[in-house]
Amino acid sequence: MSIFAQQDQTAEPLCVFGPRNGYSPQIGVFVSQLNWMRKVVLSRLQNLSVEELDWLPHPDANSIGALLIHLAASEVYYGLNTFDSVPWGRFSYDIRKKWGVAINLGQTARVRYKGFDLAYYLLHLADAREHTLSELSKRDDECLMAIDTTWSWGPTNNLCKWFHVCEHESHHLGQIDLILKQLPGRQRSDKRSLQRGQASRTALGVALRRAAHQIYDEVPLVLNDPVAVPLLGDRYAKALADAQEDLNEDSSRLMRAWLVARSRFAEDHLARAVEAGVRQYVILGAGLDTFGFRNPHPELQVYEVDHPATQSWKQELTEASAVVVPDSLHFVSVDFETQKLSERLEDAGLDSRAPAVFALLGVVMYLTADAFEETLKYIAGFPEGSGVIFDYAVPRDMLPDEEIDARDELASRVESIGEPFRLFFSPDEVRSVLSAFERIEDVDDKELNRLYFSERTDPLNLKGRSGHMIAAFRGA
Ligand SMILES: C[S@@+](CC[C@H](N)C(=O)[O-])C[C@H]1O[C@@H](n2cnc3c(N)ncnc32)[C@H](O)[C@@H]1O
């Protein structure tokens, strides 16, 4: 029986440690911990192929398969020792024949445990665990605390021995994770959530903050966005309500200020370009940007481009809300890394002979240098009056010491949700990639504060050297 099945049979929540039905109080608590540990291990194994279970990061390493059978063997040995009182090292020949290779790992295990599928390992793990649980259910707390004075590292009770089984599983989980990271062909596709067909979670984080600005910040708002809250709908109403909790923490306030200033900066530049005659606006990596729904420029056509996964999620939210999609808004799904932007946009109606403004807000840092350069080259091919608005982040080593922790925290958070930062620029580097554009405005936190926050009476404002906004236009 698999551990998943064991979990499903009980109404006891996995993550609430505590006594468990069918066990003495302390044993029950320990069982809840054992189960939790196992669930974490199993969560890493889904869909592993035989080749992946056998794969060795270097010739002397253990494969994931060998590590799994080793976990099962350890549990069997500890069971024999604690339930059947077999002294360590005095296991029968039959037991050693069956489990000895697995317990010792090394070259013999590399040869023996090869070519088995995941079900084979799961079965052994589940059998060993079923036996453990059955034996634990027959014992009481006193037995759990019984001390073995002959144990090699000194007097040790059964709880300590079984805790060691759990700790040992955690130790090998670390090795399994390391191997998983190196598995050929898995690194990128497993890490990058968009590539796995999941909608962007960073886009949700941004949208929640823009919506929080509408509800919780003092008026006048930096970004007036009456669609931000309705678009999130019931599905994210609780997340939005929860956002109130950390609203005034520094990191949350600074991030919110940055995100609303970023959109406002883009929309202000767009308005100037529209006044100068531009009639096309392309939002690359639009996420849950709402400009297209509330476009105030009657002649402006808006093209929202995003990864197919993010775009279909946005369309679901749009349909579920009362938000109306105007005729001027066109959705174009493109993966910038693998698909040709120009063809998809022009099929949707974008005229490459007429000026257009492009925006990439919170997007550049997620792209490869090649994809970004290719995109800029395409934009630079549009006629005079065209431009691009985007934000970029300076490299970590250019940041003052006091900002490094915040950068690292953000980078590790976005990486953990499958959207790692990949591209940074110094102000000089950004100018050099923009060599095709004649008018370049590079704006830092101080200038954005002057533009959008200087009159505010609340503490909402920007601080930090990391983020810059660029508006780069063609023509004098
Ligand atoms: C941080 S979100 C920003 C969303 C939006 N610009 C905003 O400010 O609300 C990043 C966006 O870039 C999109 N994106 C990232 N990599 C992409 C790719 N390779 N192709 C298309 N879109 C991509 C994501 O789907 C997501 O919507």
The ligand as an SDF file (V2000), in Angstrom:
LIG
                    3D

 27 29  0  0  0  0  0  0  0  0999 V2000
    6.2830   40.0190  -13.2420 C   0  0  0  0  0  0  0  0  0  0  0  0
    5.1100   39.6240  -14.4410 S   0  0  0  0  0  0  0  0  0  0  0  0
    4.7000   41.2670  -14.9470 C   0  0  0  0  0  0  0  0  0  0  0  0
    3.3270   41.3380  -15.5620 C   0  0  0  0  0  0  0  0  0  0  0  0
    2.8860   42.7150  -16.0230 C   0  0  0  0  0  0  0  0  0  0  0  0
    3.7950   43.3300  -16.9460 N   0  0  0  0  0  0  0  0  0  0  0  0
    2.5940   43.6070  -14.8560 C   0  0  0  0  0  0  0  0  0  0  0  0
    3.3470   44.5600  -14.6280 O   0  0  0  0  0  0  0  0  0  0  0  0
    1.6180   43.3360  -14.1690 O   0  0  0  0  0  0  0  0  0  0  0  0
    6.0770   38.9850  -15.7780 C   0  0  0  0  0  0  0  0  0  0  0  0
    5.2650   38.6430  -17.0040 C   0  0  0  0  0  0  0  0  0  0  0  0
    6.1520   38.2490  -18.0550 O   0  0  0  0  0  0  0  0  0  0  0  0
    5.6000   37.1370  -18.7160 C   0  0  0  0  0  0  0  0  0  0  0  0
    6.6920   36.3670  -19.3290 N   0  0  0  0  0  0  0  0  0  0  0  0
    7.8290   35.9570  -18.7270 C   0  0  0  0  0  0  0  0  0  0  0  0
    8.5630   35.2250  -19.5890 N   0  0  0  0  0  0  0  0  0  0  0  0
    7.8610   35.1760  -20.7520 C   0  0  0  0  0  0  0  0  0  0  0  0
    8.0720   34.5760  -22.0070 C   0  0  0  0  0  0  0  0  0  0  0  0
    9.1500   33.8450  -22.2340 N   0  0  0  0  0  0  0  0  0  0  0  0
    7.1490   34.7460  -22.9750 N   0  0  0  0  0  0  0  0  0  0  0  0
    6.0420   35.4670  -22.7400 C   0  0  0  0  0  0  0  0  0  0  0  0
    5.7780   36.0720  -21.5650 N   0  0  0  0  0  0  0  0  0  0  0  0
    6.6620   35.9140  -20.5840 C   0  0  0  0  0  0  0  0  0  0  0  0
    4.8780   36.3530  -17.6170 C   0  0  0  0  0  0  0  0  0  0  0  0
    3.8820   35.4730  -18.1250 O   0  0  0  0  0  0  0  0  0  0  0  0
    4.3010   37.4870  -16.7830 C   0  0  0  0  0  0  0  0  0  0  0  0
    3.0180   37.8530  -17.2130 O   0  0  0  0  0  0  0  0  0  0  0  0
  1  2  1  0
  2  3  1  0
  2 10  1  0
  3  4  1  0
  4  5  1  0
  5  6  1  0
  5  7  1  0
  7  8  2  0
  7  9  1  0
 10 11  1  0
 11 12  1  0
 11 26  1  0
 12 13  1  0
 13 14  1  0
 13 24  1  0
 14 15  1  0
 14 23  1  0
 15 16  2  0
 16 17  1  0
 17 18  1  0
 17 23  2  0
 18 19  1  0
 18 20  2  0
 20 21  1  0
 21 22  2  0
 22 23  1  0
 24 25  1  0
 24 26  1  0
 26 27  1  0
M  CHG  2   2   1   9  -1
M  END
$$$$
